Amino acid sequence: MLTGHLTLELDNGKTKELQAHDIVIQRGTRHAWRNPSAAPATVLFVLVGSASSS
């Protein structure tokens, strides 16, 4: 998170509140991003591929 506030919701129903300077490492889970405020949020995403397990 660069600026603002977001809520990360995972497929198991758990949520995590994120503020500026927080970091999330996500490994292939279903998820949703929600902005609970009227203020904009800025996020930097880095996507890294992995080898197929099949």
C-alpha positions in Angstrom: 0.0 0.0 0.0 1.4 3.3 -1.0 -1.4 5.6 0.2 -4.9 5.2 1.6 -6.7 2.3 3.2 -8.0 -1.0 1.8 -9.6 -4.1 3.1 -8.3 -7.4 1.7 -11.0 -10.2 1.9 -9.8 -13.8 1.4 -11.8 -16.8 0.1 -12.2 -18.2 3.6 -14.0 -15.0 4.7 -11.1 -13.5 6.7 -10.3 -9.9 6.2 -7.2 -7.8 6.8 -7.2 -4.0 7.1 -4.3 -2.4 5.2 -2.8 1.1 5.7 -0.1 2.9 3.8 3.2 1.1 3.9 1.7 -2.3 4.6 2.9 -5.3 2.5 0.9 -8.4 1.5 2.4 -11.6 0.1 -0.4 -13.5 -1.6 0.1 -17.0 -3.0 -2.7 -17.9 -5.4 -5.8 -17.4 -3.2 -9.1 -16.0 -4.3 -9.5 -12.5 -2.9 -11.3 -9.1 -3.1 -10.0 -5.6 -2.5 -12.4 -3.1 -0.9 -12.0 0.6 -0.2 -14.1 1.4 2.8 -13.6 5.1 2.5 -14.3 7.8 0.0 -10.6 8.6 -0.3 -8.6 7.1 -3.1 -6.0 4.4 -2.4 -2.8 3.7 -4.3 -1.4 0.2 -4.5 1.7 -1.2 -6.1 1.4 -4.8 -7.4 4.3 -7.0 -8.4 3.3 -10.3 -10.1 5.8 -13.1 -10.2 5.1 -16.3 -12.2 5.9 -19.8 -11.0 6.5 -23.1 -12.7 3.5 -25.4 -13.2 3.2 -28.3 -10.8 1.8 -30.7 -13.5 
